[in-house]
Amino acid sequence: MPWQARALDGMLAHDAGKLAHREAVISCARQQGKSVMLTALAGFWATEAAAMWRRPQQVLLVANLKRRAMGVFRQLARALEDRVECKIRWQNGDETITFPDGSTITVGVAGADQHGGSFDLILVDELWDIKPSVLFDAFRPSQIARPMPLLAMFSTAGDQSSTTMIKLREQSLAAIDRGQPTGLYWCEWSPPPGDIDPSDRTWWPWANPALGITVTMEALELAYATPDRMAFLRAHLNMWVSAAQAWLPLGRWEANRADVELPRGGWLALENSLDEARFVGVRAGVVDGKVVTDVAFMVETEAEVWPLVVEAMHDPQLQLSVPPNLEPHLPPDLRRRSIISGYRELKPMTPLVRMMILEGRVQHRGNVAMAEHVSRSVAVKLPDGAPLSTQKSPGPIEIARAMVIAVANASKPTRSNKAAFASAG
């Protein structure tokens, strides 16, 4: 199908035979043909690609469940045995397709014991259910010595527990916002980021590229009619499951998008993810009576944070908010223009900023990652406020938390430099 060809074209992009990407993720709704594409890629890689590169290729098929990987293996074995010379081994735990040049296709399961081996192509099905230790500690190292490897991953959207896919997706969204190509090719079919109404049929084709070919609107209507609406959002709209108690109404954040430049001065707020795998900086400043906010940076280590902060603080009017865990490393010459903001400060700030957003007094520049974090954020009501909760929200929200702090501080009234006079009549 056209969508499969487009995904494979991007995944296998090359310059004179050298692949542009070492990793790729293809994400769309269920039943679109991901397994067919995965099967075709495995067969091509072990036959035509091996001949083109003139060296045997080692291919590994894995999934969250062994039976799922075996389903792909069986389809592939049936397709190959009548077309090319190969030997198929069906022994349980040692399923292998071997070709005359030494190329092989083997089956594995994405478990903690999947270590060892060296593979040119690893095909991972249902990435949303794969643990970080498997992907980052087992699969990636097994390709380090291969001359032109590809780690190809396929999946539908996950939930809060899908930490592996969330991490890769956050990295990809940050790269897209920066306009900087990376070694990871991310190809996703889903509604636009932000708050959309899932009952609006306009959005359904966005996640279903096979609609009208193998998937029908009637079938989607039946799926939508089931009681489990969250399952429909994830499986058929490829949307990351958001909680019903999200802090903003549908469509509110997107409605505040504006093509306006950030002013000099204002505030820069720092935050980090719970696992300290991402560190973000969010700017906010006032333009024509409204607070404009945008992501200043998103990096993976604290060491990358401080040079970016120091560079931004060359603006003498810019002020800085730092979370308590980063305060010990705050450069001494920045302390005069800095404050410490943590969970305690978020309690009163979150309702205030929510009110400002609803009244249209907060504008943003359309950053994709910010829209994702804001739309999935959940606020918890406490006696002294209603902070955004990382535990209740279905995914990372550090950008949203930093945005709240930056906007709240930027919106504070400033003292006028003009003298006040009074006269008696």
N, C-alpha and C positions, 0 to 999 in steps of 0.2 A: 504494500500500500504506500501511497505517497509519503505519509508521515514516517513510516519505517525507513524508507530510502533517505529521507532528510536526516533522520537521526544517525543513520549509519554513515552518511556522507560527512557529517560533522565529527563523529567519533573516529573515523579513519582518515581524517584530513592529514595530508602529508606534503612534504617538500622533497621531490625527487626520491620518493620511497621512504623517507624518514618521517615517522609519525609525529604529529604536532602535540599529541597528548599522551601521557602515561596512564591517565585514569579518565573514566567517563561514567556519568550517571544518566540513565534515561528514566524519566518519571511521567506517568500518566495514569488515568483511571484503569480499573480492572477490565479484563476481557477485550483489550484493544489489539493484542497480537504481540506482546512483549516476548512471550516464550518462543513464538515462531521466529522472531528476529534473533533471539539468543541462539536458537538451534542453527539457523543459517550462518551466523557469524562463526560458531564453533566449527562447522563443516568446512566453510571457506578457509579458515585460518590453518586447519590441519592439512589441507590439500593444495589449493591454488596459491595461498600465501606462502606456504612452505616451499613450493616450487619456485615462486618468484624470488624469495630470499635465499634459496639454495642452501637451506639448512633445516634439519628436523625441528618441528615445533611441538612443544609440550603444552597441552591445553587441559585445564581443570574446570569441571562443572561443579558448582556448589550452590546450595540454597539453605534457607533456614531449617528445612526438614529434608531428610534423606529421600523420602518418597517423592518430593517435588523435583529434586535433582534427577532422580531415576526416571521420572516421566519425560524429561527432556532427553536423557540418554537413550531411552527406548525409541523415541521419535527419530533421533539422529541415527541410531544404528539401523533402523529400517530404511531410512532414506539413503544411507551410504552403501549398504551391503549389495545392492543391485546395480550400483553405479560406478563404484571404484573398488580397486583391490584393497582389501583390509581384513584383519582378523578381529573378531569380536569375542571378548571374554565376559561371561555372565556370572562368574563366581561372586557370591555375596561378599562385599567388602573389597573386592578387587576387580570391579567392572572396568574394562579397558577396551578401547578400539585402537589397534596398532596398524600402521601403514608401512609399506615397503621401505620408505626412506628413513624409518625410525621415529616418525611423528606419532604422538599418542594423544588420545582423549580419555581422561579418567574422571571418575565421580568421587566427590567428597561431601562432607556435611560441615556447615559452618559452626563447628563446636570448638571447645577449648583445646582439644587434642589435635587440631588441624595444623600441625607444625611440620617442618621438614619439606623436602622437595624443592624443585626449582622450575618455574613455569613461565612460558612466554605470554600466555593468555589465561587469565582467570575470569570466569564468568560467574557473577554472583546474582542470584535471583532472590527477590524479596529482601532488599537491603534494609528496609525499615525494621526487620526483626533480627538483625545481625549485631552482635555485641562489639564494642570498640576494641576489646582485647583480641578478638578474632581478626578483624580487618587490619588493624594497625600493627599488631604484634606478630601475626602469623602470615597473612596474605602479602602485605607490602614487602616484608623482608625476603619472601621467597622469590621475588622478581628483581632484586637489586643487582644480580649478576647477569641478567639477560640483556642482550644488546638492544632490543626494541620491544619492551614489554607493554602490555595493555591490561589494566584492571577494569573490566567492564561490568558495571553494576546496573541492575534493573529493579524498579520498585514502584509501588503506589505510596502515597503519603502515609505517614505513620502517626504516632501519638507522642505524648510526653516522654515515654520510655525509649523512644527511638533515638538514642543519643548519638549513635554513629552517623545516621543520615542527617540529623539536625546539625551536627558539626560540619559535615561536608557542605550542606546547603547554606549555612551561615557564611562559610568561606566563599562560596560561589556568589552569593548575593552581594557580599562586600566587594568582590572583584568586579562584578557587573556595574555596581554603583561607581567604582573608581575608573571603569573603562580600561582595566588592565588585564590582558590575557594571562592565564595561568596554565599549569600542566593538567588541570582538571577541566574536562568538557562537561558542562551541566546542560541538559536538554529536558525541559519540563513543559508539559501541557496541563494548565490549570487556570482557573479564573485569576484576574489581576490581584496583586496584593492589596490588602486593606479590607474593609468591610463591605461585602456584597450580599444581596438577598438570594439565598439558595433556591427560593421558590421561583425566581425569575428564570425562565427557560432560556433566556438569551445567553446565560453563562454556561449552559450544559455542554455545548459543542467545544468550548475551550479546553475541557479536560478529556474529551472523547474524540480523538482524531479519526477513529474508525467509524464514527457515526454516519449512517447512510451507506456503509459498505458491509460491515458485519454486525454492527450494533444499531438498533432501531430506537427511535424516540418512544415507541410504545413500550419497549422493554425498560427504558429508563423511567417512564411514568409509573410502571408497576413497582420498580425498586423504590421510587420516591414515596409511594403510598404505604410502605411498611412502617411500623411504629418506631423503629430504631433510626431516627433521623441522623444521628451522629455517624452511624455506619454508612449511610448514603453519602454524606459529605466526604468521608475519607475514601470510600471504595469507588464512587462514581463521579465525584467532582474533584477528586485528587486534592482535597483540602485538608490541611492539618487541623485536627479536631480542636475547636475552640470551645471554651466553657460558655454555658448559657448566661452566666453572671458577668460577662465581659463588661469592662467599666465604661465603654462608649457605645452608643446606639449604632446600628448598621449604617454605614455610609457617611458617618459624621466626620471621620478623620480625612477621608478622601475629598470631601467637600471643602476642606480648608486648604487645599493645595493652591499655591500661588507662585507665579514666576517673578520672584523678587529676590534681590541680592541681600545677603547678610551684611549688616553695617559693621563698622569698626567698633571696638569696645564690646560691651555686653559681658556674657558669662560663658565659660567653658566648664562643663561638668564631666567628671570622670566616673566610670563605673566598670565593674568586671562581672563575668558570669560566675555562677556558684562554684564551678570546677576550676575557675581561674584559667580557662582555656582561651578566653577572649577578653580584651580590654578595649573599652570604647571611650571616645570623647564626643560630647554633643555641645554645639554652640547655640546660643540664643541671644538675640538683640532686638531692640525696638525700632520699628520703621512705621512712621505715620500713625502712631498710637497703637500698633499691633505688634505682638512679639513674633518674630520670625525665627525658626529653629531648623537645624540641619545637622547631620552627622559630620563631625570634623575628621575622625579617623576610627578605624577598627583594626586592631592588631592582635597577635596571639601571645605575646610575652610582655611582661612588665618592662623589660629592658628596652623595648621599642617605644614605650609610652613616653618616657621622660624627654628624649630629644624632640619629639613632636610637641610636647607641652611647652618646652623652653622656646621653641621656634614660634609657637602661637603667641606666647606671652611677651614677645618683642613688641606687640601692640600694648602701649603703656596704659590704655584704658580698659583692657580686658582683665576680668577677674576670674578666679579659679575656685571650683568646688572639688574637694578630694574626699573619697570614702575613708573611713577610719583605718581600714587595713592597708591603704597605700600611704597614709600620712607620714609614717616614719621615714619614707624615702623621698619626701617632698624636698626639692632643692631649697636651701636656706634663703637664697635671695628672692624666692617667690612667696615666702610665708606672709609677707606684709599684705599681699593681694589675694590671699587664699582663706577659705573657710573649710571646716570639716562638716560634711553632710552624710548622714547614714539613715538607718531605718527610722530613728526618732524624728528626724527632720521630714522624712517622706510622709509621715502620718497626717500633718495638717496641709502639706503642699499638694497632695494628690487630689483631694476634693476641690481645692482652689483652682488648680490647672484644668481639671475636668470642666468646671463651670466656665472657665475662659474659652476652652475649646468649643463647648456647646454654644457660646455666645459669638463665636467667630472671631475672637480676639487673639487666637493663636494661628499662625500660618506656617506651612512647611513647604519644602522645595521638591517633594515627591520622591525622596530617598526610599528605595525598595525595602531595605532591611529595617528602616525605621517604621515603615507601614506595617511590616510583618509583626514586629515586636509590640507596637501600640495596639494593633487589632486583636492580639491574643492575650493581652494583659487582663488580669483579674484583680480587683481591689477587694480587700477584706475590711469589714466594718469593725472598728475597735472603739472603746470609750473615748479615746483621745485623738481619733482620726480614722482614715481609711487608706492605708498605704497599698501600693501595688505589691502583690505577693508572688514571689518566685515559686513557692510551693504549690499554690493553687492554679497558677497559669500553665497552660499546656505547651510549654516550650520556653526558650530563653526570652527574657524581657529586659535585659540590662540597658538596651538603648532607650526603652520607654522610661525606665527609672531615671536615667541621666537626663532625658528630655524634661521630665517633671521638675527636677532640681534646677536645671538651667533656666527654664521658662519662669518658674516661680521667683527666682532671684532677679532675672532680667526685668520682671514686671513691677518690681518695687519702685515706688515713687522716688525721684531724685531731687535733691535740694537745688532750688533755683539760685543762680549766682546774682540775680538782680536784688537790689536792696528794696525793702518794703517801707513805704512812707504812709503816715497817717496824718490827717489834718482835722482840726476841730472847726466846725462851722459856727 
